[in-house]
Amino acid sequence: MESSLFVILSLGFLLGLKHATDADHVVAVTTFVSREKSLLRSCWIGLFWGAGHTLSLATAGGIILLLKVNISDSFGGWLEFGVAAMLVLLGARVLHKAWKESFRLHRHPHSHVSGKAPHTHWHVHLPGKSEEHSGWLHVGLRPLLVGMVHGAAGTGALMLLVFSTIRSPLQGLVYIVIFGVGSIVGMLIVSLLLSLPLRWISSRTTTGYHFIQATAGLFSCMFGVYLGFDILQKL
């Protein structure tokens, strides 16, 4: 009995690792990591995202297991639609930030002919480097909240797996926590792998770095729209 439980919990950890690589999770974290040039800060983003994901999974899962609450397919679908809408918002925010940092409008007066009165021209300049974001809101709180939304949306599917393998509510809660720990480790690895090429590019060219930011934001918007339409068709 103990050996079978160990196998189930180990499987939960491995499934948590795999769960971190789901497309919507990777896209969401990419919108944060694409804004970072620091390897350490990118890893912190992955950890906070995974912590938020695990927190909502454990909370919702505990309520379902202990109070025998059922999540309807319709409610779960609307939670997933919320994830899709959030991906669009995250992508739009990255696009807006990338545009502001890449193209800034300046004006300065000058004269084309000596002795003539100067006049003013507007010019677009590329800045040398993007603004740094060092606040807790960017590094920790936002990824934590986004992870919580993803965790809440994935509770229904996880509970089906728990009910099919675990009989005791306590064992089920332990399984959810182990699964969450696996997702934290998995997202830390994903964030690290995403940040390595970004850090390499940012050390060599500012233009390429902004292009990657814009691409990440655009892809997040497109994927969110696609995911949203797919979910609405199933509701």
C-alpha positions as CSV (number, residue, x, y, z in Angstrom):
1,M,0.0,0.0,0.0
2,E,2.8,2.4,1.0
3,S,4.8,1.6,-2.2
4,S,1.8,2.2,-4.4
5,L,1.1,5.5,-2.7
6,F,4.7,6.5,-3.2
7,V,4.4,5.7,-6.9
8,I,1.2,7.7,-7.2
9,L,2.8,10.7,-5.4
10,S,5.9,10.4,-7.6
11,L,3.7,10.4,-10.6
12,G,2.0,13.5,-9.3
13,F,5.4,15.3,-9.1
14,L,6.3,14.3,-12.7
15,L,2.8,15.3,-14.0
16,G,3.4,18.7,-12.3
17,L,6.6,19.1,-14.1
18,K,4.9,18.3,-17.4
19,H,2.0,20.5,-16.5
20,A,4.3,23.5,-16.3
21,T,5.1,23.1,-20.0
22,D,1.4,23.5,-21.1
23,A,1.2,26.0,-23.9
24,D,-0.9,28.6,-22.1
25,H,1.5,28.5,-19.1
26,V,4.6,28.9,-21.2
27,V,3.0,31.8,-23.2
28,A,2.0,33.6,-20.0
29,V,5.4,33.3,-18.4
30,T,7.1,34.4,-21.6
31,T,5.3,37.7,-21.5
32,F,7.1,38.4,-18.1
33,V,10.4,36.8,-18.9
34,S,10.7,38.6,-22.2
35,R,10.9,41.9,-20.3
36,E,13.8,40.7,-18.1
37,K,17.5,40.8,-18.9
38,S,18.5,39.3,-15.5
39,L,18.7,35.5,-15.2
40,L,18.0,35.6,-11.5
41,R,14.9,37.8,-11.9
42,S,13.6,35.5,-14.6
43,C,13.9,32.5,-12.3
44,W,12.1,34.4,-9.6
45,I,9.2,35.1,-12.0
46,G,8.9,31.3,-12.6
47,L,9.0,30.6,-8.9
48,F,6.3,33.1,-8.1
49,W,4.1,31.9,-11.0
50,G,4.5,28.3,-9.8
51,A,3.7,29.4,-6.2
52,G,0.5,31.1,-7.2
53,H,-0.5,28.2,-9.3
54,T,0.1,25.8,-6.4
55,L,-1.7,28.1,-4.0
56,S,-4.9,28.2,-5.9
57,L,-4.8,24.5,-6.8
58,A,-4.3,23.5,-3.1
59,T,-7.0,25.9,-1.9
60,A,-9.6,24.9,-4.5
61,G,-8.6,21.3,-4.3
62,G,-8.9,21.2,-0.5
63,I,-12.4,22.7,-0.6
64,I,-13.5,20.2,-3.2
65,L,-12.0,17.2,-1.3
66,L,-13.2,18.2,2.1
67,L,-16.6,19.7,1.3
68,K,-17.4,17.4,-1.6
69,V,-18.0,20.3,-3.9
70,N,-18.4,19.6,-7.6
71,I,-17.1,21.9,-10.4
72,S,-19.5,22.0,-13.3
73,D,-18.1,21.8,-16.8
74,S,-19.6,25.2,-17.6
75,F,-17.9,26.9,-14.6
76,G,-14.6,25.3,-15.4
77,G,-15.0,26.4,-19.0
78,W,-15.5,30.0,-18.0
79,L,-12.4,29.9,-15.8
80,E,-10.4,28.7,-18.8
81,F,-11.9,31.5,-20.8
82,G,-10.6,33.9,-18.2
83,V,-7.1,32.5,-18.8
84,A,-7.5,33.2,-22.5
85,A,-8.6,36.8,-21.8
86,M,-5.7,37.2,-19.5
87,L,-3.3,36.1,-22.2
88,V,-4.6,38.7,-24.5
89,L,-4.2,41.4,-21.8
90,L,-0.7,40.3,-21.0
91,G,0.3,40.3,-24.6
92,A,-1.2,43.7,-25.2
93,R,0.6,45.1,-22.2
94,V,4.0,43.7,-23.5
95,L,3.3,45.2,-27.0
96,H,2.5,48.6,-25.4
97,K,5.6,48.6,-23.3
98,A,7.8,47.4,-26.2
99,W,6.4,50.2,-28.4
100,K,7.0,52.9,-25.7
101,E,10.6,51.7,-25.1
102,S,11.5,51.2,-28.8
103,F,10.1,54.3,-30.4
104,R,10.2,57.7,-28.6
105,L,9.3,60.9,-30.2
106,H,11.6,63.8,-29.6
107,R,11.8,67.3,-31.1
108,H,14.6,69.7,-31.5
109,P,15.1,73.0,-33.3
110,H,17.7,73.5,-36.0
111,S,18.3,75.6,-39.1
112,H,19.1,74.3,-42.6
113,V,20.6,77.6,-43.8
114,S,23.1,79.7,-41.8
115,G,21.5,82.9,-40.6
116,K,17.9,81.7,-41.1
117,A,15.5,81.3,-38.2
118,P,15.6,77.8,-36.7
119,H,12.5,75.6,-36.9
120,T,11.4,72.5,-35.0
121,H,11.5,68.9,-36.3
122,W,10.0,65.8,-34.7
123,H,12.1,62.7,-34.8
124,V,11.8,59.1,-33.7
125,H,14.8,57.8,-31.8
126,L,15.7,54.3,-30.6
127,P,16.9,54.4,-27.0
128,G,20.1,52.7,-26.0
129,K,18.4,50.4,-23.5
130,S,15.0,49.6,-22.1
131,E,13.7,50.7,-18.7
132,E,14.5,48.4,-15.9
133,H,11.7,47.0,-13.7
134,S,12.9,46.3,-10.2
135,G,9.7,46.5,-8.2
136,W,8.0,43.7,-6.3
137,L,4.8,44.3,-8.4
138,H,6.6,43.3,-11.6
139,V,8.9,40.5,-10.3
140,G,6.6,38.9,-7.8
141,L,3.0,40.0,-7.4
142,R,1.9,39.9,-11.1
143,P,3.3,36.4,-11.9
144,L,1.8,35.2,-8.6
145,L,-1.7,36.4,-9.5
146,V,-1.4,35.1,-13.1
147,G,-0.3,31.7,-11.7
148,M,-3.3,31.7,-9.3
149,V,-5.7,32.2,-12.2
150,H,-4.1,29.4,-14.2
151,G,-4.2,27.1,-11.1
152,A,-7.9,27.8,-10.5
153,A,-8.7,27.1,-14.2
154,G,-6.9,23.8,-14.1
155,T,-8.5,22.6,-10.8
156,G,-11.3,20.6,-12.5
157,A,-9.1,18.5,-14.7
158,L,-6.7,17.8,-11.8
159,M,-9.5,16.7,-9.5
160,L,-10.7,14.1,-12.0
161,L,-7.2,12.7,-11.9
162,V,-7.2,12.8,-8.1
163,F,-10.5,11.1,-7.7
164,S,-9.4,8.3,-10.1
165,T,-6.3,7.5,-8.2
166,I,-6.7,8.6,-4.5
167,R,-9.3,7.5,-2.1
168,S,-8.5,9.5,1.1
169,P,-9.1,13.3,1.1
170,L,-5.8,13.7,3.0
171,Q,-3.9,11.7,0.4
172,G,-5.7,13.7,-2.3
173,L,-4.5,17.0,-0.7
174,V,-1.0,15.7,-0.4
175,Y,-1.1,14.6,-4.1
176,I,-2.2,18.2,-5.1
177,V,0.6,19.7,-3.1
178,I,3.2,17.4,-4.7
179,F,1.7,18.1,-8.1
180,G,2.1,21.8,-7.3
181,V,5.7,21.5,-6.2
182,G,6.4,19.7,-9.5
183,S,4.8,22.6,-11.4
184,I,6.9,25.1,-9.4
185,V,10.1,23.2,-10.4
186,G,8.9,22.8,-13.9
187,M,8.1,26.5,-14.3
188,L,11.5,27.5,-12.8
189,I,13.2,25.3,-15.5
190,V,11.0,26.8,-18.2
191,S,11.8,30.4,-17.1
192,L,15.5,29.6,-17.0
193,L,15.4,28.1,-20.5
194,L,13.4,31.1,-21.9
195,S,15.7,33.7,-20.3
196,L,19.0,32.2,-21.5
197,P,18.6,33.2,-25.2
198,L,16.9,36.5,-24.3
199,R,19.9,37.4,-22.0
200,W,22.3,36.5,-24.8
201,I,20.5,38.6,-27.4
202,S,20.1,41.6,-25.0
203,S,23.8,41.7,-24.4
204,R,24.5,42.1,-28.1
205,T,21.6,44.1,-29.6
206,T,18.9,46.3,-28.3
207,T,16.8,46.2,-31.5
208,G,16.7,42.4,-31.5
209,Y,15.7,42.4,-27.8
210,H,12.7,44.7,-28.5
211,F,11.7,42.6,-31.5
212,I,11.6,39.5,-29.2
213,Q,9.5,41.4,-26.7
214,A,7.0,42.5,-29.4
215,T,6.9,38.9,-30.8
216,A,6.1,37.5,-27.4
217,G,3.4,40.0,-26.9
218,L,1.8,39.4,-30.3
219,F,1.9,35.6,-29.9
220,S,0.3,35.9,-26.5
221,C,-2.5,37.9,-28.0
222,M,-3.0,35.6,-30.9
223,F,-2.9,32.5,-28.7
224,G,-5.3,34.0,-26.2
225,V,-7.8,34.8,-29.0
226,Y,-7.5,31.3,-30.4
227,L,-7.9,29.7,-27.0
228,G,-10.9,31.9,-26.2
229,F,-12.7,31.0,-29.4
230,D,-12.0,27.3,-28.9
231,I,-13.4,27.4,-25.3
232,L,-16.5,29.4,-26.3
233,Q,-17.3,26.7,-29.0
234,K,-17.3,24.1,-26.3
235,L,-19.4,26.0,-23.7
